Amino acid sequence: MTKIMSILIVCSSQLSVSTIVQVVGIILSLHAATKISSRAQGIATVASR
């Protein structure tokens, strides 16, 4: 394997790891936002009684 090919493989693996980390971060953020909005909805329901 040439030096250029090994550099390209390292760069592409770093890019894929970075992409996976970003996707997981977005999923966790959306999950937290869902929890917060459902809590807020519950509070609004109790407050409106």
C-alpha positions in Angstrom: 0.0 0.0 0.0 1.4 3.4 -0.9 1.7 6.3 1.5 -1.0 8.3 -0.3 -3.5 5.4 -0.1 -2.9 5.0 3.6 -3.4 8.7 4.2 -6.6 8.6 2.2 -7.9 5.6 4.3 -7.1 7.4 7.5 -8.8 10.6 6.4 -11.9 8.7 5.2 -12.1 6.8 8.5 -11.9 10.0 10.5 -14.6 11.5 8.3 -16.9 8.5 8.9 -16.3 8.5 12.7 -17.0 12.3 12.7 -20.2 11.7 10.8 -21.4 9.0 13.1 -20.7 11.2 16.2 -22.7 14.0 14.6 -25.7 11.7 13.8 -25.7 10.3 17.4 -25.5 13.9 18.8 -28.5 14.9 16.7 -30.5 11.9 17.8 -29.7 12.6 21.5 -30.7 16.2 21.1 -34.0 15.3 19.4 -34.7 12.8 22.1 -34.0 15.3 24.9 -36.2 17.9 23.1 -39.0 15.4 22.9 -38.8 14.7 26.6 -38.8 18.4 27.4 -41.8 19.2 25.2 -43.8 16.2 26.6 -43.0 17.5 30.1 -44.1 21.0 29.2 -47.3 19.6 27.7 -48.0 17.7 30.9 -47.4 20.9 33.0 -49.7 22.9 30.7 -52.4 20.2 31.1 -52.2 20.3 34.9 -52.1 24.2 34.8 -55.2 24.4 32.7 -57.3 22.3 35.0 
